Amino acid sequence: MGLRKWFGGRQNEDEPTYQEYSLSTMKVGFLVDYDLKTWQVTGRGSYDYDGYTTEEWELQAEGQVRFLECAIEDGQAYWTWTQAIGIDEIEGDMAAAIIAAGDPPEVVRLAGDEYVGSTSAAGLYRKDGSAAEREFVSWSFAGKEDKVLFISQWGERDFAAYAGCYVEEYQFTDILPVEEGA
């Protein structure tokens, strides 16, 4: 039986087939290990910045929620690992500053760390499996030691903020789908 497999014979249908999973192929329900925890994918969405898209996965472990986002630029994948924070955690009245000026200040502070504005863009967000799109404006800020901060405006007075860091794909291991009925 082993030689047939090598020389074009049929594979035993009872043998499980191995499939390699990656971060970019994760779907809702998948499990992945990161930072000594097993995280479950509980949501997925995409951001469309006028044709430039990024993918985002919502992950949960031990009551914590994080967001893993992938942006591809010049064939290189850039991953960010963030968590939602209150807009009021950023020093100063950030919502009022954006409403008054149309943009946040170029330099902002969070928990004593300084972040410098790097990009701003408007786009559409779509939750995986939904045809509905939501308009938003987003500002990205870079901090020291690969820290990142994002501020999003979803309506005239509807703001969200996310803080985290850049991560590497190799830091995530044991990417597996959840068995049906488990």
PyMOL commands that set and color helices and strands:
alter all, ss='L'
color gray80, all
select helices_A, chain A and resi 2-6+23-25+87-89+94-101+144-146+169-171
alter helices_A, ss='H'
color red, helices_A
select strands_A, chain A and resi 31-34+37-49+52-61+64-73+76-85+107-110+113-127+133-142+147-155+158-167+173-176
alter strands_A, ss='S'
color yellow, strands_A
deselect
rebuild
show_as cartoon
